[in-house]
Amino acid sequence: MAGHAGVLALDGRLDNRDDLIAALALDARSAPLPDGRILLAALERWGDDGPRRLIGDFAFAWWDRVEHRLTLVCDQMGRRVLHYYHGAGMVVFATMVHAVQALPQVPRAIDEAVLASIILDQGLPAERTLYQGIAQVPAGGRVVVRGDVVRVDRYWEPNWSRRLRLKDDDVVEGARELLDRAVAARLRSASPVASFLSGGLDSSAVASTAARLTSPAVLKTITMLPEAGVAHDVPERCYADERPYVEAIVRQHPNIIPHFVMGAGVSSDEEDPTRLFLHVGMPLRGLAHIGWFAAATERLRALGVGVVLTGNAGNLTLSWDGERSLADLFRSGRWIRLGHEAACLGRHTGRSIASVLRTQVAAPLAPLPMREMLRRLRGRGDMPWMAANAIAPAFANQHGIPDHFRRLGALDSYDVPGAAADLRSRMLDNFRLRGITATLRGHRGYEVRDPLGDLRLVEFCFALPDDQYLRDGVSRSLARRTLADRLPPEVIHNTRRGRQNPEWFVRMNRCRDALMADLERLDRSPLARHCLDLPRMKAIAADWPADPAGRGRFSDMVGVLARGVHVGQFLRWVERGNE
């Protein structure tokens, strides 16, 4: 899209269209204004300040004809991605990394330090990709290229020191208003909209709000159920069957038409992940759920859905549990409040006070050497980062992984005020590195939108004091109070967690022969032998569980064996030239 001063390429949408149209005095009456036209007007009016005024899921490139400057920008929460290469006298950018690599001048060599992070399931480090020389625009960031000079900065970061002091009723009213606005903005679509729906607070918050806003029109929802007649692995305080909770929500919102889906069989992505590699450009996280969710994708395609609402950002925002605030109560010497909340939380969750204090106070505040010593005394020699992945120890040491996790273990590794903000900062970074969802649109056939990651709701929730989230031992207090006007009591007061893919081991058994064959092939891959702990993976495979549900072996079987093979498949694909 071209304007007076520049040319714009946009992937995404704007969710504060009305505010921008008013601020820019644009005429939206004579003809509909596309988002790109509004964005171009914002950039031409406000220049570098333009991105700060935008809310939505977007990535864009803007060529300023006057300044002879290229600006690449991604949204604040990282819901869109933009890769770029600067070198050989050119700048190449695209939403998919393999589109950048389409030119022969662009390198294809793997960045081993980033590969180590991916094997550890840490996601991509900010601004980097899996390939040397190819970078990624950071979430809430921009890249400005002018001649041979490249400048990278962030136009948005959370303000952890900001605090809103409101009455409880005003907090709930404000949260409801922002949730309604966030969902309404994401219902704008040229194709049918559906919603994922479970018995948890996050997806049910989104689906119930969408149902209220669209009533009496129908809202279709998708709920994954465990496969019938097979063994399930369901830990204590979890549940496998979402149906009773979903049916209670439907009774309250009769315009919801629920679709219950069971994952069965081996999916095409499990048989051959090449198409996933092409779209994402790296091994996938959440490997255990690829085949399980394939059935949902097939149903959504059959329904003709183009947009699916979800609530993945809820744990960061509306349904933040507040439990880590106990560590801040300890540090500030508020002993009476700490004792009260720990005791009440223990009663609500069935845990002892000692267990609550150990996990929410001692664990985050203890120095890492003390935690390492306690693990050794309890017979757990490996640190958690080493126990649940297939990285080769020599490869991990080569790239400084132990020191990396020691830095992460320090409470002051983030410049934030307190233990609760420290954990939330880590979760935010982790969430902002998951923009690969956007790159899967072409593969899945639908777009995923997350109202709980709306910037207005994010900044509101981040500014609330901790006692809005943990109150009298009730965690996620803000969500429970906010959603009381749209969800049934059995969902509001549910403290158990839904178990995704509880029949994971049954699914692995179906793929066992193919997995074993792939494991043998990895011996012929120089990259796999260099990066992966193949002897450990083979030992786990040789000790295949006899338990029909694989109980107690999820970490070994999925985290080490299955994910290690998946990473190995990607490495072999790279060695073959990313065909």
SULQUIPE-V63010 format. One line per field, one symbol per residue. ss: DSSP state (h for helix, s for strand, l for the rest). psi: psi as a letter, one per 30 degrees, with the letter a starting at -180 (. if undefined). burial: # if it has 16 or more other ideal C-beta (glycine too) atoms within 10 Angstrom, else .. A space follows every 10 residues. Layout:
BEGIN
ss = ???
psi = ???
burial = ???
END
This chain:
BEGIN
ss = lslllsssss ssssllhhhh hhhhllllll llllhhhhhh hhhhhhhhhl hhhllsssss ssssllllss ssssllllll llssssslls ssssllhhhh llllllllls lhhhhhhhhl lllllllsll sllsssllll ssssssllss ssssllllll lllslllhhh hhhhhhhhhh hhhhhhllll lsssssllll hhhhhhhhhh hhhhllllss ssssslllll lllllllssl llhhhhhhhh hhlllsssss sslllllhhh hllhhhhhhh llllllhhhh hhhhhhhhhh hhhlssssss lhhhhlllll llllhhhhhh hlllhhhhhh hhhhhhhhhl llhhhhhhhh hhhhhllhhh hhhhhhhlll lllhhhhlll slhhhhhhll hhhhhhhhll hhhlllllhh hhhhhhhhhh hhlllhhhhl hhhhllssss hhhlhhhhhh hhlslhhhll sllsllhhhh hhhhhlllhh hhllllssll lllhhhhhhh lhhhhhhhhh hhhhlhhhhh hslhhhhhhh hhllllllll lllhhhhhhh hhhhhhhhhh hhhhhllll
psi = kkaeflkkkk jalkfheeee eeefhljgee kkjleeeeee eeefefbffe effkkajlkl kjjjeefhkk kkklleghfk ljllkjlhgl kkllfkefee gfkffklgkk jeeeeeeeeg hfakkkglaf kkfklkklkg llkkkjbgkk kklkfkkkjf fkkkjlleee eeeeeeeeee eeeeeffjkf lkklkkkagl fdeeeeeeee eeffkglkjk lkkklkkkgl kkjjlkglle jfeeeeeeee efiffkjkjk kkklaklefe ejgeeeeeee gllllhefge eefeeeeeee eefgkfkkkl hfgeffcegk fgeffeeeee eggieeeeee eeeeeeeefg lleeeeeeef deeffkleee eeeeeefggi eklefffglg kkeeeeeegh eeeefeeffk fgfkililee eeeeeeeeee efghffeefg efeeglkkkj ffgkeeeeee effklfffej khfjlheeee eegfffklef eegkflkkjk hfheeeeeef geeeeeeeee fffgjeeeee ekieeeeeee efhkkfkffg kggeeeeeee deeeeeeeee eeeefggh.
burial = ..#.##.### #######..# #......... ..#.###### ####.....# #.######## ####....## ########## ######.... .#######.# #....#...# ##.####### ######.### #..####### #####....# ....##.#.# .....#.... ##.###.### ###.###... .######### ########## ##.#....## #######..# ####....## ##..##.### ..#..#.### #.##..#.## ..#..##### #####.#### #######.## ....###### ########## ########## .......#.. ##.###..#. #....##..# #..#.#.... ##........ ..#.##.### ##..##..#. #..###..#. #..#.#.### #####..##. ########## ...#.##### ########## ####.##### #.######## ###..###.. ##.#...### #########. #...#..##. .#..#.##.. ####.###.# #...#...## ..##.##### ########## ####...#.
END
